[in-house]
Amino acid sequence: MRKIMIGLAGAGLLALTLGGQAPAQERALRRITAGPAAPLNKSMTQAQARKLCAQQMRGTRESRSAIRQKMAICQRKYMEGI
């Protein structure tokens, strides 16, 4: 009898923990998919754009703030597929 009660309690806790993760996952998915969709024509993910822009900026002799600004512009350009 005691093993059955412990098993039921464990199953209940497991169901509660799994049930609590679903709303958090839904919120995260909504946050990711919110906003206008990017055109699929030659657009890149943020990681791909960052990598490509970093390769292009490598070796430039400018201030950090200037490089940071140019990186942001470059990433936006590649993510929009321009």
The 8 nearest C-alpha neighbors of each residue, nearest first, counted from 0:
[[1, 3, 2, 4, 5, 6, 7, 8],
 [0, 2, 4, 3, 5, 6, 7, 8],
 [3, 1, 5, 4, 0, 6, 7, 8],
 [2, 4, 6, 0, 1, 5, 7, 8],
 [5, 3, 7, 1, 6, 2, 8, 0],
 [4, 6, 8, 2, 7, 3, 9, 1],
 [7, 5, 3, 9, 4, 8, 2, 10],
 [8, 6, 10, 4, 9, 5, 11, 3],
 [7, 9, 11, 5, 6, 10, 4, 12],
 [10, 8, 6, 12, 11, 7, 5, 13],
 [9, 11, 13, 7, 8, 12, 6, 14],
 [12, 10, 8, 14, 9, 13, 7, 15],
 [13, 11, 15, 9, 14, 10, 16, 8],
 [12, 14, 10, 16, 11, 15, 9, 17],
 [13, 15, 11, 17, 12, 16, 18, 10],
 [16, 14, 18, 12, 13, 17, 19, 11],
 [15, 17, 19, 13, 18, 14, 12, 20],
 [18, 16, 14, 20, 19, 15, 13, 21],
 [17, 19, 15, 16, 20, 21, 14, 22],
 [20, 18, 16, 17, 21, 15, 22, 23],
 [19, 21, 23, 17, 18, 22, 24, 16],
 [20, 22, 24, 23, 19, 18, 25, 17],
 [23, 21, 25, 24, 20, 26, 19, 18],
 [22, 24, 26, 20, 25, 21, 27, 19],
 [23, 25, 27, 21, 22, 26, 28, 20],
 [24, 26, 22, 28, 23, 27, 29, 21],
 [27, 25, 29, 23, 24, 28, 22, 30],
 [26, 28, 24, 30, 25, 29, 23, 31],
 [27, 29, 25, 31, 30, 26, 24, 32],
 [30, 28, 26, 32, 27, 31, 33, 25],
 [31, 29, 27, 33, 28, 32, 26, 34],
 [32, 30, 28, 29, 33, 27, 34, 26],
 [31, 33, 29, 30, 28, 34, 36, 35],
 [34, 32, 30, 31, 29, 35, 36, 28],
 [33, 35, 36, 32, 31, 30, 37, 29],
 [36, 34, 37, 33, 32, 38, 31, 79],
 [35, 37, 38, 34, 32, 33, 39, 79],
 [36, 38, 39, 79, 35, 42, 78, 80],
 [37, 39, 40, 36, 42, 79, 80, 41],
 [40, 38, 42, 41, 37, 80, 43, 36],
 [39, 41, 38, 42, 80, 37, 81, 79],
 [42, 40, 80, 39, 43, 81, 38, 77],
 [80, 43, 41, 78, 79, 39, 40, 77],
 [44, 42, 78, 47, 48, 77, 45, 41],
 [43, 45, 47, 46, 78, 48, 42, 77],
 [44, 46, 48, 47, 49, 78, 43, 74],
 [45, 47, 49, 44, 48, 50, 43, 51],
 [48, 46, 50, 44, 49, 45, 43, 51],
 [47, 49, 74, 45, 51, 50, 46, 77],
 [50, 48, 46, 52, 47, 51, 74, 53],
 [51, 49, 53, 47, 48, 52, 46, 54],
 [50, 52, 54, 48, 53, 49, 47, 55],
 [53, 51, 55, 49, 54, 50, 48, 56],
 [52, 54, 56, 50, 55, 51, 49, 57],
 [55, 53, 51, 57, 52, 56, 50, 49],
 [54, 56, 52, 53, 57, 51, 58, 59],
 [57, 55, 53, 54, 59, 52, 58, 66],
 [58, 56, 54, 55, 59, 53, 52, 60],
 [57, 59, 56, 60, 55, 54, 61, 53],
 [60, 58, 57, 56, 61, 66, 55, 62],
 [61, 59, 58, 62, 66, 57, 56, 63],
 [62, 60, 59, 65, 66, 63, 64, 58],
 [61, 63, 65, 64, 66, 60, 67, 59],
 [64, 62, 66, 65, 67, 61, 68, 60],
 [63, 65, 67, 66, 62, 68, 61, 69],
 [66, 64, 68, 62, 67, 63, 69, 61],
 [65, 67, 69, 63, 64, 68, 70, 62],
 [66, 68, 64, 70, 65, 69, 63, 71],
 [69, 67, 65, 71, 70, 66, 64, 72],
 [68, 70, 72, 66, 71, 67, 73, 65],
 [71, 69, 73, 67, 68, 72, 66, 74],
 [70, 72, 74, 68, 69, 73, 75, 67],
 [73, 71, 69, 75, 70, 74, 76, 68],
 [72, 74, 70, 76, 71, 75, 69, 52],
 [75, 73, 48, 71, 77, 76, 72, 49],
 [74, 76, 78, 72, 73, 77, 79, 71],
 [77, 75, 73, 79, 74, 81, 78, 72],
 [78, 76, 80, 74, 79, 75, 48, 42],
 [77, 79, 43, 42, 75, 80, 76, 74],
 [80, 78, 76, 77, 42, 81, 75, 37],
 [42, 81, 79, 41, 77, 78, 40, 76],
 [80, 76, 79, 77, 42, 41, 78, 40]]
